[in-house]
C-alpha cells in the first residue's frame, strides 16, 4: 500500500470513529450540554496556559489556530457528513501533505471526544460547576495516562505535519485551488482547516520552537495532575523569552 492509500485508509477510520463518538455524545440534549460545558472549560484553560503565545506577534496566529481549530468548544460535526462519498473525492482534490494534516487532526479529535466522554461521566454533578479540584479529581479517576500522552504526541505530530505542508512547494496554491471543488464535494470545512493551518505556520516559520513550548507545558500539566497537583490548571504560562517575541 502506498503512502497516499495508507493516509486515506487512516482518514476513513478516524473520521468514522470521531463521527460515532460525537453522535453518542449528542444523543441526548442533556449529555450534549454537559459535553459543551466541559469543552468550554478546557478551552478556557488552554487559553490561560498559552496566553503569552496567543499575544505573541510571531506565534499568535499558530496559537489561535491550535486553540480554536484543533481543540475548542465549537462543534465540528459538519465534518461528519457523507463520509463514504467525501473521502474518495478528498483524496483526489487535496495534496498528500494536506491529507496528512487533516488525518492527524481527525485522530486527535476522535481521541479528545473519547476522553471528554469519560471526563463528563467522571465529573458527574460537578460538570455544572467545574473548578481545578473537580477537574483534577475526574482526570485521575478516568486515568488513561497512555491516551493522555498520545493526545500530546498527536498535537506535536500535527505541528510537524503542518510544518511539512507549509514548506512544500506549491502546497498553498494546491490548497487554494481545492477550495471550490472541496465545497462542492462536501468537505469545504476540512479544506479550510488545512488552509488555515498552512497560513498560520507559513507566517510563523519553522514550528519547532512553538511546538516545543506547547508540548512541554501540556506534559507538565499531565504530570502534575497525575501527581495530585491541580494548581497547574489555574496558572498562566511559564513565560520564556521566545514566547514573548
Legacy VTK file of the C-alpha trace (Angstrom):
# vtk DataFile Version 3.0
C-alpha trace
ASCII
DATASET POLYDATA
POINTS 245 float
0.000 0.000 0.000
1.464 3.413 -0.949
1.649 6.427 1.366
-1.475 8.082 -0.012
-3.547 4.897 0.238
-2.438 4.433 3.849
-3.346 8.032 4.694
-6.790 7.637 3.077
-7.414 4.414 4.980
-6.413 6.056 8.265
-8.548 9.090 7.439
-11.627 6.938 6.809
-11.136 5.048 10.075
-10.632 8.161 12.185
-13.462 10.141 10.578
-15.897 7.318 11.243
-14.676 6.924 14.821
-14.932 10.656 15.526
-18.421 10.815 13.990
-19.573 7.817 16.052
-18.248 9.253 19.322
-19.758 12.649 18.569
-23.151 11.145 17.807
-23.094 9.286 21.140
-22.159 12.485 22.984
-25.030 14.396 21.365
-27.652 11.638 21.529
-29.461 13.414 24.350
-29.801 17.140 24.927
-28.544 16.825 28.495
-25.413 14.892 27.510
-24.714 17.400 24.734
-24.949 20.280 27.216
-22.618 18.506 29.641
-20.093 17.881 26.882
-20.271 21.533 25.873
-19.682 22.683 29.462
-16.558 20.537 29.688
-15.172 21.668 26.343
-15.760 25.325 27.193
-13.886 24.919 30.482
-10.996 23.124 28.767
-10.779 25.741 26.016
-10.594 28.466 28.674
-7.818 26.554 30.436
-5.815 26.233 27.235
-6.187 29.946 26.525
-4.954 30.716 30.041
-1.998 28.333 29.861
-0.868 29.654 26.482
-1.915 33.301 26.847
1.577 34.555 26.001
1.661 32.575 22.761
-1.718 33.997 21.770
-0.400 37.507 22.424
2.877 36.929 20.558
3.367 38.653 17.215
5.281 35.647 15.914
3.359 32.771 17.483
-0.104 34.335 17.792
-1.663 33.040 14.533
-0.396 29.493 15.146
-1.563 29.568 18.778
-5.001 30.807 17.729
-5.184 28.048 15.109
-4.304 25.334 17.617
-6.673 26.639 20.283
-9.642 27.365 18.010
-9.257 24.742 15.274
-7.501 21.821 16.949
-9.234 21.872 20.303
-12.023 24.293 21.045
-15.550 24.466 22.374
-17.084 24.740 18.910
-18.958 21.875 17.306
-17.176 20.341 14.319
-19.962 17.945 13.448
-20.058 19.341 9.927
-17.079 17.114 9.195
-19.203 14.018 9.678
-21.410 14.251 6.601
-21.413 11.645 3.814
-18.036 10.150 4.674
-18.231 7.345 2.131
-18.621 9.941 -0.626
-16.331 12.624 0.759
-13.130 10.662 1.428
-12.517 9.431 -2.154
-13.120 12.934 -3.507
-10.912 14.456 -0.829
-8.045 12.156 -1.809
-8.291 13.365 -5.406
-8.523 17.103 -4.670
-6.059 17.630 -1.812
-2.278 17.149 -1.889
-0.852 14.292 0.208
0.612 16.771 2.694
-2.831 18.322 3.148
-4.418 14.912 3.707
-1.756 14.062 6.292
-2.508 17.251 8.197
-6.242 16.531 8.192
-5.898 12.923 9.328
-3.687 13.948 12.261
-6.335 16.459 13.313
-9.164 13.941 12.955
-7.350 11.324 15.037
-6.734 13.939 17.718
-10.403 14.922 17.501
-11.548 11.310 17.928
-9.285 10.725 20.926
-10.387 14.004 22.520
-14.054 13.063 22.042
-13.424 9.714 23.740
-11.559 11.250 26.674
-14.149 14.014 27.026
-16.953 11.446 27.285
-15.071 9.721 30.101
-14.472 13.071 31.834
-18.150 14.043 31.627
-19.103 10.787 33.332
-16.383 11.148 35.986
-17.356 14.747 36.786
-20.968 13.831 37.460
-22.870 16.745 39.008
-19.681 18.837 39.154
-19.981 19.316 35.407
-22.148 22.358 36.149
-19.544 23.939 38.424
-16.136 22.783 37.204
-13.107 24.072 39.042
-9.489 22.925 39.203
-10.103 20.469 42.038
-13.143 18.886 40.387
-11.364 18.612 37.048
-8.213 17.162 38.610
-10.191 14.554 40.554
-12.084 13.496 37.428
-8.866 13.428 35.401
-7.278 10.982 37.840
-10.477 8.940 38.115
-10.537 8.458 34.342
-6.799 7.667 34.454
-5.857 6.581 30.881
-2.406 8.123 31.106
-1.241 6.495 27.871
-4.148 8.067 25.993
-3.350 11.457 27.507
0.252 11.068 26.396
-0.972 10.006 22.952
-3.050 13.191 22.825
0.051 15.320 23.411
2.027 13.276 20.884
-0.675 13.880 18.266
-0.534 17.629 18.920
3.202 17.538 18.268
2.838 15.311 15.207
0.159 17.585 13.792
2.510 20.535 14.187
5.159 18.629 12.263
2.621 17.759 9.542
1.698 21.417 9.211
5.373 22.353 9.047
5.906 19.923 6.156
2.797 21.271 4.443
3.931 24.882 4.842
7.348 24.065 3.388
6.137 22.057 0.419
6.476 23.901 -2.856
3.135 24.911 -4.356
1.152 23.490 -1.388
-0.508 26.853 -0.819
-1.538 27.046 -4.458
-2.876 23.493 -4.363
-4.946 24.210 -1.256
-6.310 27.430 -2.734
-7.289 25.646 -5.960
-9.066 22.996 -3.881
-11.448 25.495 -2.217
-14.270 25.395 -4.740
-14.197 21.647 -5.512
-13.946 20.923 -1.783
-17.070 22.980 -1.058
-18.936 21.353 -3.929
-17.865 17.878 -2.790
-18.928 18.482 0.797
-15.629 18.772 2.638
-15.103 22.506 2.478
-14.682 22.705 6.252
-11.772 20.272 6.205
-10.111 22.014 3.258
-10.440 25.360 5.048
-8.942 23.812 8.174
-5.862 22.663 6.242
-5.505 26.053 4.558
-5.779 27.966 7.856
-3.109 25.729 9.370
-0.902 26.210 6.339
-1.218 30.006 6.522
-0.614 30.128 10.285
2.567 28.048 10.073
3.764 29.761 6.910
3.566 33.105 8.711
5.424 31.820 11.783
8.251 29.996 10.035
9.506 26.722 11.468
7.141 25.315 14.092
9.736 23.509 16.244
10.117 26.251 18.831
6.387 26.842 19.108
5.530 23.163 19.417
8.285 22.650 21.983
6.690 25.304 24.206
3.183 23.875 23.836
4.175 20.239 24.322
6.377 20.901 27.358
3.596 22.869 29.058
0.949 20.239 28.370
3.279 17.460 29.508
3.998 19.382 32.712
0.266 19.707 33.381
-0.282 15.998 32.729
2.454 15.026 35.170
1.250 17.472 37.815
-2.358 16.270 37.611
-1.403 12.619 37.951
0.751 13.626 40.936
-2.279 15.290 42.568
-1.317 18.930 41.945
-4.369 20.706 40.499
-2.907 24.200 40.883
-1.395 23.980 37.386
-4.898 24.278 35.915
-5.238 27.788 37.310
-1.778 29.012 36.349
-0.911 31.181 33.406
2.035 30.440 31.120
5.567 29.867 32.304
6.997 32.747 30.380
10.061 32.452 28.203
11.897 34.998 26.030
10.928 33.051 22.902
7.214 33.201 23.669
7.300 36.954 24.080
8.636 37.662 20.605
LINES 1 246
245 0 1 2 3 4 5 6 7 8 9 10 11 12 13 14 15 16 17 18 19 20 21 22 23 24 25 26 27 28 29 30 31 32 33 34 35 36 37 38 39 40 41 42 43 44 45 46 47 48 49 50 51 52 53 54 55 56 57 58 59 60 61 62 63 64 65 66 67 68 69 70 71 72 73 74 75 76 77 78 79 80 81 82 83 84 85 86 87 88 89 90 91 92 93 94 95 96 97 98 99 100 101 102 103 104 105 106 107 108 109 110 111 112 113 114 115 116 117 118 119 120 121 122 123 124 125 126 127 128 129 130 131 132 133 134 135 136 137 138 139 140 141 142 143 144 145 146 147 148 149 150 151 152 153 154 155 156 157 158 159 160 161 162 163 164 165 166 167 168 169 170 171 172 173 174 175 176 177 178 179 180 181 182 183 184 185 186 187 188 189 190 191 192 193 194 195 196 197 198 199 200 201 202 203 204 205 206 207 208 209 210 211 212 213 214 215 216 217 218 219 220 221 222 223 224 225 226 227 228 229 230 231 232 233 234 235 236 237 238 239 240 241 242 243 244
